[in-house]
């Protein structure tokens, strides 16, 4: 049916056509032909009135003369393309203005009709314009549906991300609590060690933060700091509690605790990446440490952090064989051991930024 447009369910729906022409006779002829074909018709002789009415009523197609006094057809076209681009505009022109009509089509007009307009040509052009409008409206609807879908999907992703973040945070708490329990088990064997691992954890994490480590990396360093002495769980209690100097044999046994610790945690894949911190926390920058005697740049950064923090806490805490050293003396020793026991850049950071003043809660 060329005189009707169909909705998405293919039911006939009467369309509204706006005719804008300053010649009454032309408007009447076009209106009669369109009304007989079953269309609603709005007939206007003034371009300004047409633009105002477009804001108030739903119009499916606009047929506009090009040359009119006041508001011209190309001005109406520009207005529609700006305010309601889904409305197709058919331009009316005389034979001498065909070139003008073609030029205006390049500006967005759907088609043009040459006066005098033949009935069949009018109805076919209007019908095609309505089909075009239906396609445009359907595309707009699909775009809107896609935007809504994307927003709903993004919302679901945000909600799921928040759920996963909460689950991850809980899992990290569980992991940290588990590691703290393991560290406490070590310290239960040695009352002089109580709180040592936690203090080392806190200060090491502050060192890592100052060095620009990301939070996930800092967390791994915290695990290594908490578990660095786990190998002592296998050391004879009498050696750990001995108040005087250790014999060479006893010291050799103590030196085994980093290797024992690495062997213990290596059985858990979750701790595989912190094994170097456990094995090498008694290595030295000058290569005179144990158990492997690695030196300088071969010592990983997390191990360099742990080396200086572990030594600082050990020197500033009571031990079975001595009382805690005054903080001034501890800092003096650290300064003296720059480039010897400790990595130079770690000593500089630790002293210059006063990392040793980091608040610690046992």
C-alpha positions in Angstrom: 0.0 0.0 0.0 1.9 3.1 -1.2 -0.2 5.5 0.8 0.5 3.9 4.2 3.5 3.2 6.4 3.8 0.1 8.5 4.9 -0.2 12.1 7.3 -2.9 13.4 4.3 -5.3 13.6 3.3 -4.6 10.0 0.0 -3.0 11.0 -1.2 0.0 9.0 -0.4 3.3 10.7 -1.6 6.6 9.4 1.3 9.0 8.8 1.3 12.8 9.1 2.7 14.8 6.2 3.5 18.5 6.5 3.3 20.7 3.4 5.0 24.1 3.4 4.5 26.3 0.3 3.5 29.9 0.0 1.2 29.1 -3.0 -2.3 28.1 -1.8 -3.2 26.3 -5.0 -0.2 23.9 -4.8 -0.8 23.2 -1.2 -4.5 22.4 -1.8 -3.6 20.0 -4.7 -1.0 18.2 -2.7 -3.1 18.0 0.4 -6.1 16.6 -1.4 -4.0 13.9 -3.1 -2.3 12.9 0.2 -5.6 12.9 2.2 -7.2 10.7 -0.4 -4.3 8.3 0.0 -5.1 8.1 3.8 -2.5 10.5 5.2 -3.0 13.2 7.8 -1.9 16.5 6.3 -0.7 19.8 7.8 -0.8 22.6 5.3 1.2 25.8 6.0 2.1 28.8 3.9 4.8 30.2 6.2 8.1 28.7 7.0 8.3 30.2 10.4 4.9 28.8 11.4 6.1 25.4 10.1 9.2 25.4 12.3 7.2 26.4 15.3 4.6 23.6 14.7 7.3 21.0 14.3 8.1 21.5 18.0 4.4 20.8 19.0 3.2 17.9 16.8 4.6 14.6 15.5 5.4 14.9 11.8 6.6 11.9 9.6 7.5 13.7 6.4 7.9 17.4 5.4 7.3 18.5 1.8 8.7 22.1 1.4 9.0 24.5 -1.4 12.5 25.9 -1.9 11.7 29.5 -2.8 9.4 31.2 -0.3 9.4 34.7 1.2 10.8 34.9 4.7 11.9 31.5 5.8 13.1 29.5 2.8 13.0 25.8 2.1 16.7 25.3 2.7 16.3 27.1 6.1 13.6 24.7 7.1 15.8 21.8 6.0 18.7 23.0 8.2 16.3 23.4 11.1 14.9 19.9 10.8 18.4 18.3 10.3 19.4 20.1 13.5 16.4 19.5 15.7 14.8 16.3 14.3 17.0 14.6 11.7 14.8 11.5 11.5 12.2 13.5 9.5 12.8 13.1 5.8 12.4 16.4 3.8 11.1 16.4 0.2 11.9 19.6 -1.6 9.5 21.2 -4.2 11.1 23.0 -7.1 10.3 24.4 -10.5 12.1 23.1 -13.6 14.5 26.0 -13.6 15.6 25.3 -10.0 16.5 21.6 -10.4 20.2 22.3 -9.9 19.3 24.2 -6.7 17.3 21.2 -5.5 20.1 18.8 -6.2 22.5 21.1 -4.2 20.0 21.2 -1.3 19.8 17.4 -1.3 23.5 17.2 -0.7 22.7 19.2 2.5 20.4 16.4 3.7 17.1 16.5 1.8 15.7 13.0 1.2 14.4 13.8 -2.4 12.8 16.5 -4.6 9.7 16.9 -6.7 9.4 19.1 -9.8 6.3 21.2 -10.1 3.7 20.5 -11.3 3.8 17.3 -9.2 2.2 14.2 -10.6 0.1 12.2 -8.2 1.8 8.9 -8.6 5.2 10.4 -8.3 4.1 12.3 -5.1 2.7 9.1 -3.5 5.6 6.9 -4.4 8.2 9.5 -3.1 6.2 10.0 0.2 5.9 6.2 0.6 9.7 5.8 0.1 10.4 8.6 2.5 8.2 6.9 5.1 10.1 3.7 4.6 13.3 5.6 5.1 12.0 7.2 8.2 11.0 3.8 9.6 14.5 2.5 9.0 16.1 5.6 10.7 13.7 5.3 13.7 14.5 1.6 14.0 18.2 2.3 14.0 17.7 4.9 16.7 15.7 2.5 18.7 18.4 -0.2 18.3 21.1 2.4 19.3 19.1 3.3 22.4 18.6 -0.3 23.3 22.3 -0.9 22.8 23.2 2.0 25.0 20.8 0.7 27.7 22.3 -2.7 27.4 25.9 -1.4 27.6 24.9 0.7 30.7 23.3 -2.4 32.3 26.3 -4.5 31.4 28.7 -1.9 32.8 26.6 -1.7 36.0 26.7 -5.5 36.4 30.5 -5.5 35.7 30.9 -2.8 38.4 28.8 -4.8 40.9 30.7 -8.0 40.1 34.0 -6.1 40.4 33.0 -4.8 43.8 32.0 -8.3 44.9 35.3 -9.8 43.7 37.2 -6.9 45.4 35.5 -7.7 48.7 36.2 -11.4 48.3 39.8 -10.7 47.4 40.2 -8.4 50.4 38.7 -11.1 52.7 41.1 -13.7 51.1 44.1 -11.4 51.7 43.0 -11.0 55.3 42.8 -14.7 55.7 46.2 -15.2 54.1 47.8 -12.5 56.3 46.2 -13.9 59.5 47.5 -17.4 58.5 51.0 -16.1 58.0 50.8 -14.2 61.3 49.8 -17.4 63.1 52.9 -19.2 61.6 55.1 -16.3 62.6 53.6 -16.5 66.1 54.4 -20.2 66.3 58.1 -19.4 65.6 58.2 -16.6 68.2 56.6 -18.9 70.9 59.8 -20.8 70.9 61.9 -17.7 71.7 60.4 -15.0 74.0 63.2 -12.7 72.9 61.9 -12.9 69.3 58.3 -12.0 70.3 57.0 -9.2 68.0 60.2 -9.3 65.9 58.6 -10.6 62.7 55.7 -8.2 62.9 58.0 -5.2 63.4 60.1 -6.3 60.5 57.0 -6.6 58.4 55.8 -3.1 59.2 59.1 -1.3 58.6 59.9 -3.4 55.5 56.5 -2.5 54.0 57.2 1.2 54.6 60.6 0.8 52.9 58.9 -0.8 49.9 56.3 1.9 49.8 59.0 4.6 49.7 60.7 2.8 46.9 57.5 2.9 44.8 56.4 -0.7 45.1 52.7 -1.5 44.3 50.4 -2.7 47.0 50.4 -6.3 45.8 54.2 -6.3 45.8 54.3 -4.8 49.2 52.0 -7.5 50.5 54.4 -10.2 49.2 57.3 -8.5 51.0 55.2 -8.5 54.2 54.7 -12.2 53.9 58.5 -12.7 53.4 59.2 -10.5 56.4 56.8 -12.4 58.6 58.2 -15.8 57.6 61.9 -15.0 57.3 62.7 -16.8 60.5 60.4 -19.8 60.1 63.3 -22.1 59.9 64.1 -21.5 63.6 61.1 -23.7 64.4 63.5 -26.7 63.7 66.4 -25.3 65.8 67.0 -26.8 69.3 65.4 -24.7 71.9 68.5 -24.8 74.1 70.5 -23.1 71.3 67.9 -20.4 70.8 67.8 -19.6 74.5 71.5 -19.8 75.2 72.5 -16.7 77.2 76.2 -16.7 76.3 78.2 -16.9 73.0 77.5 -19.9 70.7 80.0 -22.5 69.9 81.1 -22.9 66.3 78.9 -26.0 66.0 75.9 -24.2 67.5 76.4 -21.2 65.2 76.6 -23.6 62.3 73.2 -25.0 63.3 71.8 -21.5 63.6 73.1 -20.8 60.1 71.0 -23.6 58.8 67.7 -21.9 59.6 67.4 -19.9 56.3 67.7 -23.1 54.3 65.3 -24.9 56.6 62.9 -22.1 56.3 63.1 -22.1 52.5 62.5 -25.8 52.5 59.4 -25.4 54.6 57.7 -22.7 52.6 58.7 -24.1 49.2 56.1 -26.9 49.9 53.4 -24.2 49.6 53.1 -22.8 46.1 51.5 -19.6 47.4 54.8 -18.8 49.1 57.1 -19.7 46.2 58.0 -16.2 45.3 59.1 -15.2 48.8 61.5 -18.1 49.1 64.5 -15.9 48.3 63.7 -13.6 51.2 63.6 -16.5 53.6 66.8 -18.1 52.3 68.9 -15.0 51.8 67.9 -12.7 54.7 71.4 -13.2 56.2 73.3 -12.6 53.0 75.5 -9.5 52.9 76.2 -6.9 50.2 80.0 -7.8 50.3 79.3 -11.5 49.9 80.3 -12.6 53.4 76.9 -13.6 54.4 75.2 -17.0 54.5 74.0 -19.6 53.3 75.1 -18.9 49.7 77.5 -16.0 49.9 75.7 -14.0 47.1 76.7 -10.4 46.9 75.9 -7.0 45.5 73.4 -6.7 42.6 72.8 -10.5 42.8 70.8 -9.8 46.0 67.1 -9.2 45.0 65.6 -5.8 46.1 63.1 -7.4 48.6 66.0 -9.2 50.2 68.0 -6.0 50.5 65.1 -4.4 52.3 64.7 -7.3 54.6 68.5 -7.5 55.4 68.7 -4.0 56.8 65.3 -4.0 58.6 65.9 -7.4 60.2 69.3 -6.3 61.4 68.0 -3.0 62.7 65.3 -4.7 64.8 67.6 -7.4 66.0 70.2 -4.8 67.3 67.5 -2.6 68.9 65.8 -5.5 70.7 66.9 -7.6 73.7 68.5 -10.9 72.9 69.5 -13.8 75.3 73.1 -12.9 75.0 72.8 -9.1 75.2 70.5 -6.1 75.9 69.1 -3.9 73.2 71.6 -1.4 71.9 70.8 2.3 72.1 69.2 3.6 68.9 72.0 6.0 68.2 74.5 3.1 68.3 72.3 1.0 66.0 72.1 3.8 63.4 75.9 4.3 63.7 76.5 0.6 62.9 74.1 0.7 60.0 76.0 3.7 58.6 79.3 2.0 59.1 78.1 -1.1 57.3 77.0 0.8 54.2 78.3 -1.1 51.2 79.5 -3.9 53.5 76.6 -5.7 55.1 73.9 -3.5 53.6 73.1 -2.2 50.1 74.2 1.4 49.9 70.9 2.7 48.6 69.0 0.9 51.4 71.2 2.5 54.0 70.6 6.0 52.5 66.9 5.6 52.3 66.7 4.1 55.8 68.7 6.9 57.4 67.8 10.0 55.3 64.1 9.4 55.4 64.2 8.1 59.0 62.4 4.9 58.2 63.5 3.6 61.6 60.9 6.0 63.1 58.0 4.1 61.4 55.3 3.6 64.1 55.1 -0.1 65.0 52.4 -1.9 66.9 53.2 -5.4 68.2 
